[in-house]
Amino acid sequence: MLSKFTRLSAGAALAAACLASPLTGAQDVIKIGIPVGLSGANSVVAPSVVQSAELAVEEINAKGGILGRKVVLEVADDGSGAAGAQKAFDALLFQKKVDAIITMETSAARNAGLPIVSRAKKPFIYTSFYEGRSCNPYLYVNAWVPDQQVAPIVDYFIKKYNAKTFFLIGSDYAFGRGMLDFTRKYIQQKGGKVLGEEYLPMDGSDWTAIIGKLKAAKPDALITSTAGGAPNVTLTKQLRAAGVNIPYGNLAVDEGTAKSMGADADGIYIAASYFTNIDAPKNKEFLAAMQKKFGADLKTPNDLSVPEYEGVYAYKLAVEKAGTTDAAKVIPALADVTFDGPRGAIRMNKQRHAPLTMYLGQVQKDGSVKVLETFKDVDPGDQCPKLK
């Protein structure tokens, strides 16, 4: 049933705010659908994603909405997987009749939802970093791909630690395998060697056997790519308990999840397009607004939640450029608009993807991230050459 998978994102208060307008009919609001992993692997990070969307909608509505219409969020639990995503996308697109999907999801959920998006012919802004090369006429991506994220970590390990041998660990699904396939090839391209590559099912939590293989291989460095959220926590905790202390690069952990790990996250290297300590006016304004709105309930903004905030604004700009919510006109407009937000100016004009400034960071004992290197406007590479 629909009630199992969807709810108004900010409860009665947000709904009232969104609908407090002289315009009263259902046709007078613009609905944005957010299928997201409120349960399952992504449940650790999903609340921060919803909060970012709620702030964006509140700000937009406070300034007159989009084309004079109020914006309403519809949030549905996709269970972080394919089966839940099919139900969530179907409920949002065909029962709630949302005008667009804007969300962070696992790759499994995204892949399951895309055929439903195609059937509904609605815009889909994917706000999660992922393994790359997901191409669909209705899909745009404002987060990083491996072409932008892998090199900073691998290059740093080779340069700083003289790493020549690597061990790779991932979750056994599209993201985990896609990221590590790219990583393996990049390591080999740089003259390094991969001593082992091991996977655990996305909902798995016992990494003992894999950690045993890692320790036996004795690599110079470790790189992991698990499903965002819970698998990051369980793997890292077990690595620390096993005494693994080689350079450790995590391709999937966000700043919020790293903070939730406590001392276990200390020393992890991550590459991201967003950290909370980015010294930029727009980021400071965003963080202040988030703190004001959510107070003690604020979830740490991160590289999975901030693109959600920016994605809502990108959709607003595209609809205003098109002068309508008609997908046939909004879709091409999404490549032409630029939103200047917490991560800087973002435009999805490179084969439905965005050039991004990337940061190499290391998690500190207090959960903060120390930025080590900055890479300006990194191109996403060849992603969807057949799409215009």
URQUINOR-V25952 format. One record per residue. N is the residue number from 1. RES is the residue in one letter. BURIAL is I if it has 24 or more other C-alpha atoms within 12 Angstrom, else O. D_CENTER is the distance of its C-alpha to the mean C-alpha in whole Angstrom. Layout:
N;RES;BURIAL;D_CENTER + N;RES;BURIAL;D_CENTER
This chain:
1;M;O;27 + 2;L;O;25 + 3;S;O;25 + 4;K;O;24 + 5;F;I;20 + 6;T;I;20 + 7;R;I;21 + 8;L;I;21 + 9;S;I;18 + 10;A;I;20 + 11;G;O;24 + 12;A;O;27 + 13;A;O;27 + 14;L;I;24 + 15;A;I;25 + 16;A;O;28 + 17;A;I;27 + 18;C;I;25 + 19;L;I;29 + 20;A;I;31 + 21;S;O;32 + 22;P;O;36 + 23;L;O;34 + 24;T;O;34 + 25;G;O;33 + 26;A;O;30 + 27;Q;O;30 + 28;D;O;30 + 29;V;I;26 + 30;I;I;23 + 31;K;I;21 + 32;I;I;17 + 33;G;I;16 + 34;I;I;13 + 35;P;I;13 + 36;V;I;11 + 37;G;I;12 + 38;L;I;14 + 39;S;I;16 + 40;G;I;15 + 41;A;I;13 + 42;N;I;10 + 43;S;I;13 + 44;V;I;12 + 45;V;I;9 + 46;A;I;10 + 47;P;I;12 + 48;S;I;11 + 49;V;I;8 + 50;V;I;12 + 51;Q;I;14 + 52;S;I;12 + 53;A;I;13 + 54;E;I;16 + 55;L;I;17 + 56;A;I;16 + 57;V;I;18 + 58;E;I;21 + 59;E;I;21 + 60;I;I;22 + 61;N;I;24 + 62;A;O;26 + 63;K;O;27 + 64;G;O;28 + 65;G;I;25 + 66;I;I;24 + 67;L;I;28 + 68;G;O;29 + 69;R;I;28 + 70;K;I;26 + 71;V;I;22 + 72;V;I;21 + 73;L;I;18 + 74;E;I;18 + 75;V;I;16 + 76;A;I;16 + 77;D;I;16 + 78;D;I;15 + 79;G;I;16 + 80;S;I;13 + 81;G;I;15 + 82;A;I;17 + 83;A;O;20 + 84;G;I;18 + 85;A;I;16 + 86;Q;I;19 + 87;K;I;21 + 88;A;I;18 + 89;F;I;18 + 90;D;I;21 + 91;A;I;22 + 92;L;I;20 + 93;L;I;21 + 94;F;O;25 + 95;Q;O;26 + 96;K;I;24 + 97;K;I;24 + 98;V;I;21 + 99;D;I;21 + 100;A;I;17 + 101;I;I;14 + 102;I;I;11 + 103;T;I;8 + 104;M;I;5 + 105;E;I;7 + 106;T;I;8 + 107;S;I;10 + 108;A;I;13 + 109;A;I;13 + 110;R;I;11 + 111;N;I;15 + 112;A;I;17 + 113;G;I;16 + 114;L;I;16 + 115;P;I;20 + 116;I;I;20 + 117;V;I;19 + 118;S;I;21 + 119;R;O;24 + 120;A;I;23 + 121;K;I;23 + 122;K;I;20 + 123;P;I;17 + 124;F;I;14 + 125;I;I;11 + 126;Y;I;8 + 127;T;I;5 + 128;S;I;2 + 129;F;I;5 + 130;Y;I;7 + 131;E;I;11 + 132;G;I;12 + 133;R;I;15 + 134;S;I;14 + 135;C;I;17 + 136;N;I;18 + 137;P;I;20 + 138;Y;I;18 + 139;L;I;14 + 140;Y;I;13 + 141;V;I;10 + 142;N;I;9 + 143;A;I;6 + 144;W;I;8 + 145;V;I;10 + 146;P;I;13 + 147;D;I;16 + 148;Q;I;14 + 149;Q;I;13 + 150;V;I;16 + 151;A;I;19 + 152;P;I;18 + 153;I;I;19 + 154;V;I;21 + 155;D;I;23 + 156;Y;I;23 + 157;F;I;24 + 158;I;I;27 + 159;K;O;28 + 160;K;O;28 + 161;Y;O;29 + 162;N;O;31 + 163;A;I;29 + 164;K;I;30 + 165;T;I;29 + 166;F;I;26 + 167;F;I;25 + 168;L;I;21 + 169;I;I;20 + 170;G;I;17 + 171;S;I;16 + 172;D;I;18 + 173;Y;I;16 + 174;A;I;15 + 175;F;I;12 + 176;G;I;14 + 177;R;I;17 + 178;G;I;15 + 179;M;I;14 + 180;L;I;17 + 181;D;I;19 + 182;F;I;18 + 183;T;I;19 + 184;R;I;22 + 185;K;O;23 + 186;Y;I;22 + 187;I;I;24 + 188;Q;O;27 + 189;Q;O;27 + 190;K;O;28 + 191;G;O;31 + 192;G;I;29 + 193;K;I;29 + 194;V;I;27 + 195;L;I;29 + 196;G;I;27 + 197;E;I;24 + 198;E;I;23 + 199;Y;I;21 + 200;L;I;21 + 201;P;O;20 + 202;M;I;17 + 203;D;I;19 + 204;G;I;21 + 205;S;I;22 + 206;D;I;25 + 207;W;I;24 + 208;T;O;28 + 209;A;O;29 + 210;I;I;26 + 211;I;I;27 + 212;G;O;31 + 213;K;O;30 + 214;L;I;28 + 215;K;I;31 + 216;A;O;33 + 217;A;O;32 + 218;K;O;32 + 219;P;I;29 + 220;D;I;29 + 221;A;I;25 + 222;L;I;22 + 223;I;I;19 + 224;T;I;17 + 225;S;I;14 + 226;T;I;13 + 227;A;I;11 + 228;G;I;9 + 229;G;I;11 + 230;A;I;15 + 231;P;I;15 + 232;N;I;14 + 233;V;I;17 + 234;T;I;20 + 235;L;I;20 + 236;T;I;20 + 237;K;I;22 + 238;Q;I;25 + 239;L;I;24 + 240;R;I;26 + 241;A;O;28 + 242;A;O;29 + 243;G;O;30 + 244;V;I;28 + 245;N;I;28 + 246;I;I;27 + 247;P;I;24 + 248;Y;I;21 + 249;G;I;18 + 250;N;I;15 + 251;L;I;12 + 252;A;I;9 + 253;V;I;10 + 254;D;I;9 + 255;E;I;12 + 256;G;I;12 + 257;T;I;12 + 258;A;I;15 + 259;K;I;17 + 260;S;I;17 + 261;M;I;19 + 262;G;O;21 + 263;A;O;24 + 264;D;I;22 + 265;A;I;19 + 266;D;I;22 + 267;G;I;22 + 268;I;I;19 + 269;Y;I;18 + 270;I;I;14 + 271;A;I;13 + 272;A;I;10 + 273;S;I;10 + 274;Y;I;11 + 275;F;I;13 + 276;T;I;15 + 277;N;I;18 + 278;I;I;18 + 279;D;O;21 + 280;A;O;21 + 281;P;O;22 + 282;K;O;20 + 283;N;I;17 + 284;K;O;20 + 285;E;O;21 + 286;F;I;18 + 287;L;I;18 + 288;A;O;21 + 289;A;I;21 + 290;M;I;18 + 291;Q;O;21 + 292;K;O;23 + 293;K;O;22 + 294;F;O;21 + 295;G;O;23 + 296;A;O;23 + 297;D;O;21 + 298;L;I;18 + 299;K;I;15 + 300;T;I;14 + 301;P;I;11 + 302;N;I;9 + 303;D;I;6 + 304;L;I;3 + 305;S;I;6 + 306;V;I;8 + 307;P;I;7 + 308;E;I;8 + 309;Y;I;11 + 310;E;I;12 + 311;G;I;11 + 312;V;I;14 + 313;Y;I;16 + 314;A;I;15 + 315;Y;I;17 + 316;K;I;19 + 317;L;I;21 + 318;A;I;21 + 319;V;I;23 + 320;E;I;25 + 321;K;I;25 + 322;A;I;26 + 323;G;O;28 + 324;T;O;27 + 325;T;I;24 + 326;D;I;26 + 327;A;I;23 + 328;A;O;26 + 329;K;O;26 + 330;V;I;22 + 331;I;I;21 + 332;P;I;22 + 333;A;I;22 + 334;L;I;18 + 335;A;I;19 + 336;D;I;22 + 337;V;I;20 + 338;T;I;19 + 339;F;I;17 + 340;D;O;18 + 341;G;I;16 + 342;P;I;15 + 343;R;I;13 + 344;G;I;16 + 345;A;I;17 + 346;I;I;15 + 347;R;I;16 + 348;M;I;15 + 349;N;I;18 + 350;K;I;18 + 351;Q;I;18 + 352;R;I;16 + 353;H;I;13 + 354;A;I;13 + 355;P;I;15 + 356;L;I;14 + 357;T;I;15 + 358;M;I;14 + 359;Y;I;15 + 360;L;I;17 + 361;G;I;17 + 362;Q;I;19 + 363;V;I;19 + 364;Q;I;22 + 365;K;O;24 + 366;D;O;23 + 367;G;I;19 + 368;S;I;19 + 369;V;I;18 + 370;K;I;20 + 371;V;I;19 + 372;L;O;22 + 373;E;O;21 + 374;T;I;20 + 375;F;I;19 + 376;K;O;20 + 377;D;O;18 + 378;V;I;17 + 379;D;I;18 + 380;P;I;15 + 381;G;I;18 + 382;D;O;20 + 383;Q;I;17 + 384;C;I;19 + 385;P;O;23 + 386;K;O;24 + 387;L;O;22 + 388;K;O;24
